[in-house]
């Protein structure tokens, strides 16, 4: 059956401006880091993507190495673009990144001009697109001049292969240097994608201040700390959970200190009529610099539950103060 988007898709979503740009993103965006590789059926992926767009999620975030295997998330999303979303291309923000290891040899990772532009061409081929809306340098390269990395991003814009550019995992000093290099080339630094959650508050240590100063927006990833900011582990470690199966989260992190924090957050969430995950999303979105938060989804039900966080009232000062002891920086993911 041909897909026809819901006519009410824009009625309730909150769209927030990215820094000082003209672009707006939904308060929550769909990240395809997990659940969109070849190990997940395309029908499940299709159901999640369709429902997300029907609920006003216009931004779909990818990277060249998302899968598994690397590249498969882009290929699978490309199939969904071709079969479902092609009529709505001008309503979508599709982003991709390059920076982590993608193919063998010296030109298959980091931030050289050769790698970034070759990777972008490969991403466009997998997606079946002429351009992405946002192209990111996925991580800073300690051995490549930042002028070269940013020059590659600017070239992507000049070639019409990206409308905007961004960076991810850059610290405040690197962010300022990236913005300066792009400014010299006449291209604005639209957006930064840092990890940020109640359990990893690193962006509060100067990055958000730098972004405000530069007029650059933020879209945060891992706002649920790889599932740690949910009720998933309150009664043990399920055999199919990320703590049991993923290299991004270990069983050792499900400690007594962690459980104490999550139980405290659960009490606050219960008082607001929210789940722990919804509370965690409300918390990251309390920061004016944060344009959007990236959520993953393994099912339509999980997607809908997370998007419901946008329906809750903003956190009060008293609620933020009550959260603070449990949102102590230090429960990191490496």
SVG drawing of the C-alpha trace seen along z (x, -y; Angstrom):
<svg xmlns="http://www.w3.org/2000/svg" viewBox="-5 -35 54 48">
<polyline fill="none" stroke="black" stroke-width="0.4" points="0.0,0.0 1.4,-3.4 2.2,-5.6 0.3,-8.9 1.5,-11.1 -0.9,-12.1 -2.5,-15.5 -2.2,-16.5 1.6,-15.8 2.5,-19.4 -0.3,-20.2 1.4,-19.4 5.2,-19.1 7.4,-21.8 9.9,-23.1 12.9,-24.9 15.3,-27.2 18.9,-26.0 21.1,-28.7 20.9,-31.9 20.0,-30.1 16.8,-30.0 16.4,-26.2 14.1,-24.6 14.1,-21.1 11.6,-19.0 12.1,-18.9 12.9,-15.2 14.6,-13.8 14.9,-10.1 18.5,-8.8 19.3,-5.7 22.5,-4.7 20.8,-1.5 17.9,0.6 18.2,-0.3 21.0,2.1 20.5,5.3 19.7,7.3 16.4,5.5 13.6,6.2 12.8,3.5 9.1,3.7 9.8,2.8 12.0,-0.1 9.3,-1.2 6.7,-1.3 8.9,-3.4 9.9,-5.9 6.3,-6.3 4.9,-6.8 7.7,-9.3 6.9,-11.4 3.2,-11.2 3.9,-12.6 5.9,-15.5 9.4,-14.2 11.0,-15.7 14.7,-15.0 16.4,-11.7 20.0,-11.4 22.5,-9.0 26.2,-8.4 28.3,-6.5 29.1,-3.7 25.7,-3.2 24.5,0.4 25.5,3.1 27.2,3.6 28.5,0.1 26.6,-1.6 23.5,0.5 21.4,-2.1 21.9,-4.5 21.0,-1.9 17.9,-0.8 16.8,-4.4 17.5,-5.0 15.0,-2.2 12.4,-3.9 13.0,-7.2 12.5,-5.6 9.3,-3.7 7.7,-6.0 9.1,-9.4 10.2,-10.5 7.1,-12.8 8.0,-14.5 11.8,-15.1 11.5,-18.9 9.8,-18.4 12.7,-16.3 16.0,-17.0 18.4,-14.1 21.8,-14.3 24.9,-12.1 28.5,-12.1 31.9,-10.9 34.9,-10.6 35.0,-7.1 36.5,-4.1 34.6,-3.1 36.9,-1.2 40.5,0.2 43.6,-1.9 44.8,-5.4 41.9,-7.2 39.0,-5.4 38.6,-7.4 39.3,-10.7 39.1,-14.1 41.1,-14.4 39.5,-16.1 39.9,-12.8 38.0,-10.8 35.2,-13.2 34.3,-14.0 34.6,-10.3 32.5,-9.2 29.8,-11.8 29.6,-10.6 29.2,-7.0 26.5,-8.1 24.5,-9.9 24.7,-6.8 23.4,-4.6 20.6,-7.1 19.7,-7.7 19.9,-11.4 21.5,-14.3 22.3,-16.1 22.0,-15.8 20.6,-18.6 23.4,-18.5 26.8,-16.9 29.0,-16.5 32.6,-16.0 31.8,-13.1 34.9,-13.7 38.0,-15.9 41.1,-14.6 44.2,-15.3 46.6,-14.9 44.7,-16.9 44.6,-20.7 41.1,-21.8 41.2,-24.1 41.4,-21.1 38.5,-19.3 36.3,-22.4 37.4,-23.1 36.0,-19.7 32.7,-20.6 32.6,-23.9 33.3,-22.1 30.3,-19.9 28.1,-23.0 29.8,-24.6 29.2,-21.4 25.5,-21.3 25.9,-18.0 25.0,-19.5 22.9,-22.4 24.4,-22.9 27.4,-21.6 28.0,-20.6 30.5,-18.9 30.2,-16.2 32.3,-15.4 34.3,-18.6 35.3,-20.3 34.8,-24.1 38.2,-25.1 37.9,-22.9 34.4,-24.2 35.6,-27.8 38.5,-26.8 36.0,-25.0 33.7,-28.0 36.6,-30.4 37.8,-28.2 34.3,-27.9 33.7,-31.7 36.8,-32.3 35.2,-30.2 31.8,-31.9 30.0,-28.9 28.3,-29.0 28.7,-26.3 25.0,-25.4 25.0,-22.7 27.0,-20.7 26.1,-17.1 27.5,-16.3 26.6,-13.5 24.5,-14.9 22.4,-13.4 21.8,-13.5 24.7,-11.1 27.1,-12.8 27.0,-16.6 30.2,-17.4 28.7,-20.1 27.8,-22.2 31.6,-22.6 32.0,-25.3 30.5,-23.8 27.0,-25.3 28.6,-28.7 30.7,-28.5 27.7,-27.5 25.7,-30.4 28.5,-32.8 28.9,-31.5 25.1,-31.3 25.4,-27.6 22.7,-25.1 23.0,-21.8 21.3,-18.4 22.3,-16.0 22.8,-12.3 22.4,-9.5 20.0,-11.6 18.8,-8.3 22.5,-7.2 22.1,-4.1 19.0,-3.0 20.4,-3.7 17.9,-6.5 14.9,-4.1 13.4,-1.5 15.1,1.2 17.5,2.3 15.6,1.8 14.9,5.5 18.1,7.0 19.8,7.1 17.7,8.6 19.5,10.9 18.6,8.9 19.5,5.5 22.4,3.3 24.1,3.9 24.2,7.6 24.9,7.4 26.4,4.0 30.0,2.8 28.6,-0.7 27.3,0.4 28.6,2.9 27.0,4.9 29.5,3.2 27.8,-0.1 24.5,1.2 25.9,0.6 24.2,0.0 25.0,-3.7 23.4,-3.8 20.3,-2.0 19.9,-4.4 20.0,-7.3 17.5,-5.9 15.1,-5.0 15.3,-8.6 14.6,-9.8 11.7,-7.4 10.0,-9.0 10.3,-12.5 9.0,-11.2 6.0,-9.4 5.0,-12.7 5.0,-14.4 3.1,-11.5 6.1,-10.6 8.4,-7.6 12.1,-7.9 12.9,-8.2 10.4,-11.0 11.8,-12.9 15.3,-12.5 14.2,-14.0 12.4,-16.9 15.6,-17.5 18.0,-17.8 15.4,-20.0 15.4,-22.4 18.6,-23.9 17.8,-26.8 20.9,-25.9 19.6,-22.4 17.5,-22.6 16.6,-18.9 17.5,-15.6 18.1,-12.4 16.0,-9.4 16.3,-5.8 13.4,-3.4 13.1,0.3 9.4,0.2 6.5,-2.1 5.4,-1.9 8.8,-3.0 8.8,-5.9 5.4,-7.1 6.3,-6.8 9.4,-9.0 7.7,-11.5 5.1,-11.9 7.8,-13.7 7.1,-16.8 3.5,-16.9 4.7,-17.4 5.0,-20.8 8.4,-22.3 10.3,-21.4 10.0,-23.8 12.9,-25.2 11.9,-23.1 11.8,-19.9 15.2,-20.7 16.6,-21.2 15.1,-17.9 16.7,-16.1 20.2,-17.6 21.4,-15.0 20.5,-12.1 21.8,-13.7 25.3,-13.9 27.9,-14.0 30.0,-10.9 27.9,-7.9 29.6,-7.9 29.6,-5.5 33.3,-5.7"/>
</svg>
